[in-house]
Amino acid sequence: MTATDTHRAIDAVWRIESPRLIAGLARIVRDVGLAEELAQDALVIALEKWPGSGVPENPGAWLMATAKHRAIDLLRRGKRLERKHEELAREIEARQETAVPDLDAAIDDDIGDDLLRLMFTACHPVLSTEGRVALTLRLLGGLTTGEIARAFLVPEPTMAQRIVRAKRTLAEARAAFEVPREADRAARLSSVLEVIYLVYNEGYSATAGDDWMRPALCEDALRLGRILAELTPREPEVHGLVALMEIQSSRLGARTDASGRPVLLLDQDRARWDQLLIRRGLAALAHAEELGGGNGPYTLQASIAACHARARTPAETDWASIVGFYGALARLMPSPVVELNRAVALAMLFGPAAGLEIVDALTSEPSLEGYHLLPSVRGDLLAKLGRSDEARAEFERAATLTRNARERELLLLRAGACTRGSSP
């Protein structure tokens, strides 16, 4: 194996093992920032040694053992070490001396609980939403700061500061590295799900930039969701979110044409939808419903996605059920965005005039003032009613509000179609 091959292998190992490594170390040192530093130290040592010695049979266990030794060294030395650190070093050393020599067992010991603790810590409510997203992708996604910065279209130093600030906030708040107790668990789990879904949505429909989608972010979010589902098998909304992401991901290959231009849902070639992901999503949805979570927000959204997935053609879509699911979602979490989506479903079921009535009422909603999908939906309904001039103006307005270049291009094309009198 060449040095280049070894470095590629190390990169792959790091992407897979770093969340487990950081989680295990955080349990020992009780500091997420320090745990990541120790994991990075182990990676540096691997980069120095493995090109000569070869990649170990169990690279994850090797990295964990190396990082634990670094933790002992760090906690032993330094003039500013407190008694607590010395006690921790003795405790870690004692564990090392009494541990079985099987490093596979060392890396796997309590790893499920550790990963769950790390998820709850990275998504701690003391952090800003941006901080939670960045820290989750860094610690659990295995992404570099540069990769996260590029995914969210911000300068790398800005993202680095965001991550540093999040770690500092956790340290200053003395956030416990633990799975929350029952009283706090629902709210804290909701925060974790929110972060995973935010990451997924940014990949599915990028808010800005030149690309309509960023599939790598969808993959990262789906992987985190699947891990969380394994760690919390009795939480229906976790399975509801996984179901939603699986089904949505099934369409990724059909959402753009050969030139990368967006293809809207009803225009997509359904033969290109990934049937394996659809089956996985429907199974996760059934599991969520079995657990009694049929009325949770993510499960309801997954049920809507399932209606599309089950329809072999757009004409076969069960719009009546979709309208019902959106109604339940609106009662559970009233939102102008949910109401806008319900208007689209109503228009498909009862005609564009029925949807337009709701959309017109939303035009005075302050929270939607800069939301490009409001004029986009209104333009679509107006076009279907034959009010082409009004539709063109709405599409043009939507184009000025979106920050995504591909979406702007699509909206301007639809505006042009209204001018020519053809279907948008």
MIMIZA-899513 format. One record per residue (C-alpha): residue number from 0; x, y, z. Coordinates in nm, 3 decimals. Example, Ala and Ser with C-alpha at 12.3 -4.5 7.8 and 13.67 -1.06 7.14 Angstrom:
// residues 2
{num=0; x=1.230; y=-0.450; z=0.780} .
{num=1; x=1.367; y=-0.106; z=0.714} .
//
This chain:
// residues 424
{num=0; x=0.000; y=0.000; z=0.000} .
{num=1; x=0.145; y=0.338; z=-0.103} .
{num=2; x=0.160; y=0.638; z=0.131} .
{num=3; x=-0.125; y=0.795; z=-0.067} .
{num=4; x=-0.337; y=0.483; z=-0.025} .
{num=5; x=-0.261; y=0.482; z=0.347} .
{num=6; x=-0.366; y=0.846; z=0.383} .
{num=7; x=-0.691; y=0.772; z=0.200} .
{num=8; x=-0.751; y=0.480; z=0.434} .
{num=9; x=-0.682; y=0.702; z=0.735} .
{num=10; x=-0.930; y=0.961; z=0.606} .
{num=11; x=-1.195; y=0.691; z=0.567} .
{num=12; x=-1.122; y=0.546; z=0.912} .
{num=13; x=-1.143; y=0.891; z=1.069} .
{num=14; x=-1.478; y=0.969; z=0.908} .
{num=15; x=-1.619; y=0.639; z=1.039} .
{num=16; x=-1.454; y=0.618; z=1.380} .
{num=17; x=-1.421; y=0.980; z=1.498} .
{num=18; x=-1.775; y=1.007; z=1.646} .
{num=19; x=-1.724; y=0.688; z=1.850} .
{num=20; x=-1.376; y=0.800; z=1.947} .
{num=21; x=-1.482; y=1.147; z=2.062} .
{num=22; x=-1.786; y=1.005; z=2.241} .
{num=23; x=-1.577; y=0.755; z=2.435} .
{num=24; x=-1.317; y=1.015; z=2.528} .
{num=25; x=-1.580; y=1.269; z=2.633} .
{num=26; x=-1.715; y=1.015; z=2.881} .
{num=27; x=-1.367; y=0.995; z=3.033} .
{num=28; x=-1.261; y=1.361; z=3.038} .
{num=29; x=-1.612; y=1.515; z=3.061} .
{num=30; x=-1.518; y=1.788; z=2.812} .
{num=31; x=-1.623; y=1.769; z=2.447} .
{num=32; x=-1.359; y=2.016; z=2.331} .
{num=33; x=-1.078; y=1.831; z=2.508} .
{num=34; x=-1.210; y=1.499; z=2.379} .
{num=35; x=-1.189; y=1.623; z=2.021} .
{num=36; x=-0.834; y=1.752; z=2.077} .
{num=37; x=-0.728; y=1.412; z=2.211} .
{num=38; x=-0.890; y=1.238; z=1.914} .
{num=39; x=-0.707; y=1.474; z=1.676} .
{num=40; x=-0.379; y=1.398; z=1.856} .
{num=41; x=-0.439; y=1.028; z=1.798} .
{num=42; x=-0.508; y=1.099; z=1.431} .
{num=43; x=-0.179; y=1.290; z=1.398} .
{num=44; x=0.009; y=0.994; z=1.550} .
{num=45; x=-0.167; y=0.760; z=1.306} .
{num=46; x=-0.064; y=0.982; z=1.015} .
{num=47; x=0.296; y=0.956; z=1.136} .
{num=48; x=0.304; y=0.581; z=1.206} .
{num=49; x=0.062; y=0.403; z=0.974} .
{num=50; x=0.235; y=0.487; z=0.642} .
{num=51; x=0.532; y=0.286; z=0.773} .
{num=52; x=0.366; y=0.018; z=0.985} .
{num=53; x=0.045; y=-0.021; z=0.787} .
{num=54; x=-0.315; y=0.031; z=0.896} .
{num=55; x=-0.388; y=-0.182; z=1.208} .
{num=56; x=-0.640; y=-0.465; z=1.190} .
{num=57; x=-0.875; y=-0.267; z=1.416} .
{num=58; x=-0.790; y=0.100; z=1.347} .
{num=59; x=-1.070; y=0.234; z=1.569} .
{num=60; x=-0.943; y=0.044; z=1.873} .
{num=61; x=-0.587; y=0.159; z=1.798} .
{num=62; x=-0.697; y=0.522; z=1.786} .
{num=63; x=-0.896; y=0.485; z=2.111} .
{num=64; x=-0.604; y=0.326; z=2.296} .
{num=65; x=-0.366; y=0.596; z=2.170} .
{num=66; x=-0.605; y=0.876; z=2.265} .
{num=67; x=-0.656; y=0.730; z=2.614} .
{num=68; x=-0.282; y=0.725; z=2.672} .
{num=69; x=-0.267; y=1.087; z=2.557} .
{num=70; x=-0.544; y=1.169; z=2.803} .
{num=71; x=-0.346; y=1.019; z=3.089} .
{num=72; x=-0.033; y=1.211; z=2.988} .
{num=73; x=-0.226; y=1.536; z=2.956} .
{num=74; x=-0.401; y=1.500; z=3.289} .
{num=75; x=-0.079; y=1.409; z=3.469} .
{num=76; x=0.134; y=1.694; z=3.351} .
{num=77; x=0.103; y=2.068; z=3.362} .
{num=78; x=0.127; y=2.309; z=3.649} .
{num=79; x=-0.236; y=2.415; z=3.617} .
{num=80; x=-0.382; y=2.069; z=3.673} .
{num=81; x=-0.635; y=2.052; z=3.951} .
{num=82; x=-0.679; y=1.767; z=4.196} .
{num=83; x=-0.985; y=1.658; z=3.999} .
{num=84; x=-0.769; y=1.604; z=3.693} .
{num=85; x=-0.518; y=1.401; z=3.893} .
{num=86; x=-0.797; y=1.182; z=4.023} .
{num=87; x=-0.928; y=1.139; z=3.671} .
{num=88; x=-0.581; y=1.037; z=3.551} .
{num=89; x=-0.553; y=0.775; z=3.827} .
{num=90; x=-0.902; y=0.651; z=3.745} .
{num=91; x=-0.823; y=0.620; z=3.374} .
{num=92; x=-0.491; y=0.449; z=3.451} .
{num=93; x=-0.665; y=0.204; z=3.682} .
{num=94; x=-0.916; y=0.125; z=3.412} .
{num=95; x=-0.634; y=0.069; z=3.164} .
{num=96; x=-0.448; y=-0.165; z=3.400} .
{num=97; x=-0.755; y=-0.371; z=3.485} .
{num=98; x=-0.901; y=-0.374; z=3.136} .
{num=99; x=-0.892; y=-0.688; z=2.926} .
{num=100; x=-0.625; y=-0.677; z=2.655} .
{num=101; x=-0.893; y=-0.711; z=2.386} .
{num=102; x=-0.898; y=-0.365; z=2.228} .
{num=103; x=-1.216; y=-0.450; z=2.037} .
{num=104; x=-1.394; y=-0.463; z=2.372} .
{num=105; x=-1.230; y=-0.137; z=2.478} .
{num=106; x=-1.363; y=0.058; z=2.183} .
{num=107; x=-1.710; y=-0.097; z=2.201} .
{num=108; x=-1.757; y=-0.060; z=2.577} .
{num=109; x=-2.068; y=0.151; z=2.633} .
{num=110; x=-2.019; y=0.303; z=2.287} .
{num=111; x=-2.393; y=0.321; z=2.221} .
{num=112; x=-2.454; y=0.520; z=2.537} .
{num=113; x=-2.152; y=0.737; z=2.463} .
{num=114; x=-2.277; y=0.827; z=2.115} .
{num=115; x=-2.618; y=0.911; z=2.255} .
{num=116; x=-2.458; y=1.133; z=2.521} .
{num=117; x=-2.251; y=1.305; z=2.252} .
{num=118; x=-2.562; y=1.372; z=2.041} .
{num=119; x=-2.744; y=1.529; z=2.335} .
{num=120; x=-2.436; y=1.735; z=2.426} .
{num=121; x=-2.371; y=1.863; z=2.071} .
{num=122; x=-2.739; y=1.964; z=2.048} .
{num=123; x=-2.756; y=2.116; z=2.396} .
{num=124; x=-3.016; y=2.396; z=2.425} .
{num=125; x=-2.758; y=2.639; z=2.568} .
{num=126; x=-2.612; y=2.656; z=2.216} .
{num=127; x=-2.743; y=2.862; z=1.929} .
{num=128; x=-2.903; y=2.673; z=1.641} .
{num=129; x=-2.602; y=2.748; z=1.422} .
{num=130; x=-2.369; y=2.625; z=1.696} .
{num=131; x=-2.563; y=2.301; z=1.741} .
{num=132; x=-2.559; y=2.229; z=1.368} .
{num=133; x=-2.187; y=2.303; z=1.331} .
{num=134; x=-2.085; y=2.104; z=1.639} .
{num=135; x=-2.299; y=1.805; z=1.540} .
{num=136; x=-2.145; y=1.787; z=1.193} .
{num=137; x=-1.798; y=1.832; z=1.341} .
{num=138; x=-1.821; y=1.580; z=1.626} .
{num=139; x=-2.072; y=1.328; z=1.492} .
{num=140; x=-2.052; y=1.379; z=1.118} .
{num=141; x=-1.673; y=1.361; z=1.110} .
{num=142; x=-1.660; y=1.664; z=0.878} .
{num=143; x=-1.369; y=1.906; z=0.880} .
{num=144; x=-1.430; y=2.271; z=0.956} .
{num=145; x=-1.364; y=2.351; z=0.591} .
{num=146; x=-1.621; y=2.097; z=0.472} .
{num=147; x=-1.887; y=2.238; z=0.705} .
{num=148; x=-1.806; y=2.593; z=0.598} .
{num=149; x=-1.838; y=2.504; z=0.230} .
{num=150; x=-2.166; y=2.320; z=0.292} .
{num=151; x=-2.319; y=2.630; z=0.453} .
{num=152; x=-2.143; y=2.884; z=0.230} .
{num=153; x=-1.961; y=3.072; z=0.504} .
{num=154; x=-1.588; y=3.152; z=0.533} .
{num=155; x=-1.387; y=2.881; z=0.708} .
{num=156; x=-1.264; y=3.118; z=0.985} .
{num=157; x=-1.629; y=3.207; z=1.058} .
{num=158; x=-1.722; y=2.841; z=1.093} .
{num=159; x=-1.413; y=2.774; z=1.305} .
{num=160; x=-1.516; y=3.051; z=1.541} .
{num=161; x=-1.869; y=2.914; z=1.553} .
{num=162; x=-1.739; y=2.574; z=1.660} .
{num=163; x=-1.496; y=2.719; z=1.915} .
{num=164; x=-1.772; y=2.937; z=2.060} .
{num=165; x=-2.003; y=2.635; z=2.091} .
{num=166; x=-1.740; y=2.434; z=2.279} .
{num=167; x=-1.666; y=2.728; z=2.507} .
{num=168; x=-2.036; y=2.775; z=2.580} .
{num=169; x=-2.069; y=2.409; z=2.677} .
{num=170; x=-1.766; y=2.435; z=2.906} .
{num=171; x=-1.885; y=2.756; z=3.070} .
{num=172; x=-2.234; y=2.614; z=3.121} .
{num=173; x=-2.078; y=2.297; z=3.265} .
{num=174; x=-2.312; y=2.099; z=3.046} .
{num=175; x=-2.321; y=1.743; z=3.175} .
{num=176; x=-2.209; y=1.473; z=2.933} .
{num=177; x=-2.511; y=1.254; z=2.988} .
{num=178; x=-2.840; y=1.130; z=2.850} .
{num=179; x=-3.103; y=1.364; z=3.001} .
{num=180; x=-3.335; y=1.232; z=3.268} .
{num=181; x=-3.696; y=1.156; z=3.186} .
{num=182; x=-3.824; y=1.503; z=3.280} .
{num=183; x=-3.595; y=1.679; z=3.031} .
{num=184; x=-3.551; y=1.404; z=2.776} .
{num=185; x=-3.842; y=1.488; z=2.542} .
{num=186; x=-3.736; y=1.851; z=2.501} .
{num=187; x=-3.371; y=1.760; z=2.458} .
{num=188; x=-3.452; y=1.486; z=2.207} .
{num=189; x=-3.660; y=1.739; z=2.015} .
{num=190; x=-3.348; y=1.957; z=1.989} .
{num=191; x=-3.146; y=1.666; z=1.849} .
{num=192; x=-3.414; y=1.587; z=1.590} .
{num=193; x=-3.438; y=1.953; z=1.493} .
{num=194; x=-3.064; y=1.973; z=1.424} .
{num=195; x=-3.062; y=1.654; z=1.216} .
{num=196; x=-3.358; y=1.776; z=1.013} .
{num=197; x=-3.202; y=2.121; z=0.963} .
{num=198; x=-2.891; y=1.956; z=0.822} .
{num=199; x=-3.104; y=1.735; z=0.599} .
{num=200; x=-3.314; y=2.022; z=0.466} .
{num=201; x=-3.007; y=2.227; z=0.381} .
{num=202; x=-2.889; y=1.934; z=0.171} .
{num=203; x=-3.229; y=1.867; z=0.015} .
{num=204; x=-3.304; y=2.229; z=-0.085} .
{num=205; x=-3.000; y=2.450; z=-0.042} .
{num=206; x=-3.093; y=2.796; z=0.080} .
{num=207; x=-2.818; y=2.965; z=-0.119} .
{num=208; x=-2.542; y=2.906; z=-0.370} .
{num=209; x=-2.521; y=2.755; z=-0.717} .
{num=210; x=-2.648; y=2.405; z=-0.638} .
{num=211; x=-3.012; y=2.304; z=-0.601} .
{num=212; x=-2.911; y=2.027; z=-0.358} .
{num=213; x=-2.613; y=1.917; z=-0.147} .
{num=214; x=-2.664; y=1.539; z=-0.129} .
{num=215; x=-2.366; y=1.486; z=0.103} .
{num=216; x=-2.548; y=1.676; z=0.378} .
{num=217; x=-2.856; y=1.459; z=0.323} .
{num=218; x=-2.637; y=1.151; z=0.361} .
{num=219; x=-2.480; y=1.285; z=0.682} .
{num=220; x=-2.818; y=1.364; z=0.833} .
{num=221; x=-2.968; y=1.031; z=0.733} .
{num=222; x=-2.670; y=0.845; z=0.880} .
{num=223; x=-2.708; y=1.034; z=1.209} .
{num=224; x=-3.082; y=0.962; z=1.208} .
{num=225; x=-3.024; y=0.592; z=1.155} .
{num=226; x=-2.771; y=0.582; z=1.439} .
{num=227; x=-3.012; y=0.765; z=1.669} .
{num=228; x=-3.292; y=0.522; z=1.575} .
{num=229; x=-3.072; y=0.229; z=1.676} .
{num=230; x=-2.986; y=0.396; z=2.007} .
{num=231; x=-3.347; y=0.495; z=2.088} .
{num=232; x=-3.559; y=0.210; z=1.950} .
{num=233; x=-3.870; y=0.309; z=2.149} .
{num=234; x=-3.887; y=0.674; z=2.041} .
{num=235; x=-4.154; y=0.703; z=1.767} .
{num=236; x=-4.056; y=1.049; z=1.644} .
{num=237; x=-3.698; y=0.937; z=1.584} .
{num=238; x=-3.830; y=0.667; z=1.351} .
{num=239; x=-4.072; y=0.919; z=1.202} .
{num=240; x=-3.784; y=1.149; z=1.111} .
{num=241; x=-3.581; y=0.862; z=0.968} .
{num=242; x=-3.884; y=0.758; z=0.761} .
{num=243; x=-3.921; y=1.113; z=0.629} .
{num=244; x=-3.553; y=1.139; z=0.534} .
{num=245; x=-3.543; y=0.791; z=0.373} .
{num=246; x=-3.845; y=0.866; z=0.153} .
{num=247; x=-3.728; y=1.216; z=0.062} .
{num=248; x=-3.382; y=1.081; z=-0.021} .
{num=249; x=-3.537; y=0.831; z=-0.261} .
{num=250; x=-3.613; y=1.123; z=-0.496} .
{num=251; x=-3.268; y=1.286; z=-0.497} .
{num=252; x=-3.165; y=1.130; z=-0.828} .
{num=253; x=-3.480; y=1.259; z=-1.000} .
{num=254; x=-3.480; y=1.614; z=-0.861} .
{num=255; x=-3.241; y=1.751; z=-1.125} .
{num=256; x=-3.202; y=1.697; z=-1.498} .
{num=257; x=-2.879; y=1.618; z=-1.683} .
{num=258; x=-2.780; y=1.987; z=-1.664} .
{num=259; x=-2.842; y=2.014; z=-1.290} .
{num=260; x=-3.164; y=2.212; z=-1.335} .
{num=261; x=-3.439; y=2.150; z=-1.076} .
{num=262; x=-3.722; y=1.912; z=-1.164} .
{num=263; x=-4.036; y=1.965; z=-0.954} .
{num=264; x=-4.210; y=1.675; z=-0.782} .
{num=265; x=-4.498; y=1.626; z=-1.025} .
{num=266; x=-4.261; y=1.641; z=-1.324} .
{num=267; x=-4.010; y=1.385; z=-1.194} .
{num=268; x=-3.943; y=1.051; z=-1.361} .
{num=269; x=-4.066; y=0.818; z=-1.086} .
{num=270; x=-3.873; y=0.528; z=-1.235} .
{num=271; x=-3.563; y=0.707; z=-1.101} .
{num=272; x=-3.690; y=0.705; z=-0.743} .
{num=273; x=-3.486; y=0.470; z=-0.524} .
{num=274; x=-3.720; y=0.186; z=-0.429} .
{num=275; x=-3.488; y=0.052; z=-0.157} .
{num=276; x=-3.498; y=0.385; z=0.025} .
{num=277; x=-3.876; y=0.397; z=-0.017} .
{num=278; x=-3.910; y=0.051; z=0.138} .
{num=279; x=-3.683; y=0.150; z=0.424} .
{num=280; x=-3.882; y=0.468; z=0.478} .
{num=281; x=-4.218; y=0.292; z=0.477} .
{num=282; x=-4.085; y=0.034; z=0.726} .
{num=283; x=-3.959; y=0.310; z=0.957} .
{num=284; x=-4.297; y=0.486; z=0.927} .
{num=285; x=-4.482; y=0.165; z=1.017} .
{num=286; x=-4.254; y=0.123; z=1.320} .
{num=287; x=-4.320; y=0.480; z=1.434} .
{num=288; x=-4.694; y=0.420; z=1.406} .
{num=289; x=-4.666; y=0.091; z=1.596} .
{num=290; x=-4.499; y=0.282; z=1.879} .
{num=291; x=-4.799; y=0.514; z=1.894} .
{num=292; x=-4.634; y=0.810; z=1.722} .
{num=293; x=-4.871; y=0.850; z=1.428} .
{num=294; x=-4.956; y=1.209; z=1.529} .
{num=295; x=-4.602; y=1.337; z=1.585} .
{num=296; x=-4.481; y=1.618; z=1.356} .
{num=297; x=-4.208; y=1.416; z=1.183} .
{num=298; x=-4.429; y=1.109; z=1.149} .
{num=299; x=-4.706; y=1.320; z=0.996} .
{num=300; x=-4.460; y=1.466; z=0.744} .
{num=301; x=-4.336; y=1.115; z=0.670} .
{num=302; x=-4.696; y=1.008; z=0.609} .
{num=303; x=-4.730; y=1.288; z=0.352} .
{num=304; x=-4.407; y=1.180; z=0.182} .
{num=305; x=-4.534; y=0.820; z=0.183} .
{num=306; x=-4.846; y=0.925; z=-0.010} .
{num=307; x=-4.622; y=1.052; z=-0.290} .
{num=308; x=-4.394; y=0.747; z=-0.271} .
{num=309; x=-4.685; y=0.504; z=-0.307} .
{num=310; x=-4.829; y=0.682; z=-0.614} .
{num=311; x=-4.699; y=0.533; z=-0.939} .
{num=312; x=-4.806; y=0.848; z=-1.125} .
{num=313; x=-4.890; y=1.202; z=-1.008} .
{num=314; x=-5.258; y=1.135; z=-1.091} .
{num=315; x=-5.266; y=0.847; z=-0.842} .
{num=316; x=-5.154; y=1.066; z=-0.550} .
{num=317; x=-5.388; y=1.044; z=-0.251} .
{num=318; x=-5.440; y=1.419; z=-0.210} .
{num=319; x=-5.732; y=1.372; z=0.029} .
{num=320; x=-5.504; y=1.195; z=0.279} .
{num=321; x=-5.233; y=1.459; z=0.229} .
{num=322; x=-5.484; y=1.735; z=0.306} .
{num=323; x=-5.583; y=1.546; z=0.620} .
{num=324; x=-5.222; y=1.502; z=0.732} .
{num=325; x=-5.150; y=1.873; z=0.679} .
{num=326; x=-5.462; y=1.957; z=0.879} .
{num=327; x=-5.338; y=1.740; z=1.167} .
{num=328; x=-4.994; y=1.899; z=1.139} .
{num=329; x=-5.147; y=2.249; z=1.147} .
{num=330; x=-5.338; y=2.163; z=1.464} .
{num=331; x=-5.028; y=2.019; z=1.627} .
{num=332; x=-4.788; y=2.300; z=1.534} .
{num=333; x=-4.971; y=2.597; z=1.376} .
{num=334; x=-4.745; y=2.760; z=1.122} .
{num=335; x=-4.789; y=2.978; z=0.811} .
{num=336; x=-4.552; y=2.745; z=0.624} .
{num=337; x=-4.766; y=2.441; z=0.710} .
{num=338; x=-5.073; y=2.637; z=0.600} .
{num=339; x=-4.903; y=2.722; z=0.269} .
{num=340; x=-4.834; y=2.354; z=0.208} .
{num=341; x=-5.192; y=2.268; z=0.300} .
{num=342; x=-5.308; y=2.523; z=0.041} .
{num=343; x=-5.108; y=2.342; z=-0.229} .
{num=344; x=-5.266; y=2.009; z=-0.133} .
{num=345; x=-5.615; y=2.162; z=-0.130} .
{num=346; x=-5.553; y=2.309; z=-0.475} .
{num=347; x=-5.460; y=1.964; z=-0.604} .
{num=348; x=-5.774; y=1.813; z=-0.451} .
{num=349; x=-6.036; y=2.082; z=-0.515} .
{num=350; x=-5.880; y=2.308; z=-0.779} .
{num=351; x=-5.647; y=2.611; z=-0.780} .
{num=352; x=-5.914; y=2.856; z=-0.659} .
{num=353; x=-5.949; y=2.667; z=-0.330} .
{num=354; x=-5.577; y=2.689; z=-0.268} .
{num=355; x=-5.549; y=3.051; z=-0.379} .
{num=356; x=-5.804; y=3.160; z=-0.120} .
{num=357; x=-5.575; y=3.038; z=0.160} .
{num=358; x=-5.260; y=3.171; z=-0.005} .
{num=359; x=-5.410; y=3.518; z=-0.048} .
{num=360; x=-5.486; y=3.524; z=0.325} .
{num=361; x=-5.120; y=3.442; z=0.396} .
{num=362; x=-4.986; y=3.742; z=0.199} .
{num=363; x=-5.038; y=3.962; z=0.504} .
{num=364; x=-4.845; y=3.724; z=0.732} .
{num=365; x=-4.531; y=3.911; z=0.850} .
{num=366; x=-4.323; y=3.596; z=0.896} .
{num=367; x=-4.365; y=3.512; z=0.525} .
{num=368; x=-4.273; y=3.857; z=0.396} .
{num=369; x=-3.937; y=3.744; z=0.258} .
{num=370; x=-4.030; y=3.379; z=0.202} .
{num=371; x=-3.985; y=3.311; z=-0.169} .
{num=372; x=-4.213; y=3.008; z=-0.177} .
{num=373; x=-4.520; y=3.220; z=-0.098} .
{num=374; x=-4.512; y=3.416; z=-0.429} .
{num=375; x=-4.391; y=3.101; z=-0.604} .
{num=376; x=-4.698; y=2.902; z=-0.494} .
{num=377; x=-4.926; y=3.198; z=-0.562} .
{num=378; x=-4.778; y=3.232; z=-0.912} .
{num=379; x=-4.840; y=2.865; z=-0.981} .
{num=380; x=-5.205; y=2.885; z=-0.874} .
{num=381; x=-5.264; y=3.207; z=-1.070} .
{num=382; x=-5.114; y=3.048; z=-1.382} .
{num=383; x=-5.346; y=2.750; z=-1.349} .
{num=384; x=-5.638; y=2.992; z=-1.331} .
{num=385; x=-5.522; y=3.161; z=-1.652} .
{num=386; x=-5.418; y=3.487; z=-1.481} .
{num=387; x=-5.082; y=3.493; z=-1.660} .
{num=388; x=-4.977; y=3.855; z=-1.599} .
{num=389; x=-5.031; y=3.824; z=-1.224} .
{num=390; x=-4.857; y=3.485; z=-1.223} .
{num=391; x=-4.553; y=3.627; z=-1.404} .
{num=392; x=-4.520; y=3.907; z=-1.148} .
{num=393; x=-4.534; y=3.654; z=-0.862} .
{num=394; x=-4.268; y=3.431; z=-1.016} .
{num=395; x=-4.043; y=3.732; z=-1.077} .
{num=396; x=-4.090; y=3.845; z=-0.718} .
{num=397; x=-4.005; y=3.496; z=-0.591} .
{num=398; x=-3.690; y=3.501; z=-0.803} .
{num=399; x=-3.572; y=3.817; z=-0.630} .
{num=400; x=-3.624; y=3.661; z=-0.286} .
{num=401; x=-3.445; y=3.328; z=-0.328} .
{num=402; x=-3.069; y=3.307; z=-0.269} .
{num=403; x=-3.030; y=2.984; z=-0.465} .
{num=404; x=-2.911; y=3.037; z=-0.821} .
{num=405; x=-3.075; y=2.722; z=-0.961} .
{num=406; x=-3.407; y=2.807; z=-0.801} .
{num=407; x=-3.388; y=3.163; z=-0.934} .
{num=408; x=-3.327; y=3.026; z=-1.282} .
{num=409; x=-3.632; y=2.799; z=-1.255} .
{num=410; x=-3.857; y=3.081; z=-1.131} .
{num=411; x=-3.751; y=3.311; z=-1.412} .
{num=412; x=-3.819; y=3.035; z=-1.664} .
{num=413; x=-4.168; y=2.996; z=-1.521} .
{num=414; x=-4.217; y=3.373; z=-1.542} .
{num=415; x=-4.108; y=3.364; z=-1.906} .
{num=416; x=-4.353; y=3.084; z=-1.978} .
{num=417; x=-4.635; y=3.303; z=-1.848} .
{num=418; x=-4.527; y=3.580; z=-2.085} .
{num=419; x=-4.536; y=3.341; z=-2.381} .
{num=420; x=-4.874; y=3.207; z=-2.274} .
{num=421; x=-4.745; y=2.853; z=-2.230} .
{num=422; x=-4.774; y=2.635; z=-1.920} .
{num=423; x=-4.523; y=2.729; z=-1.647} .
//
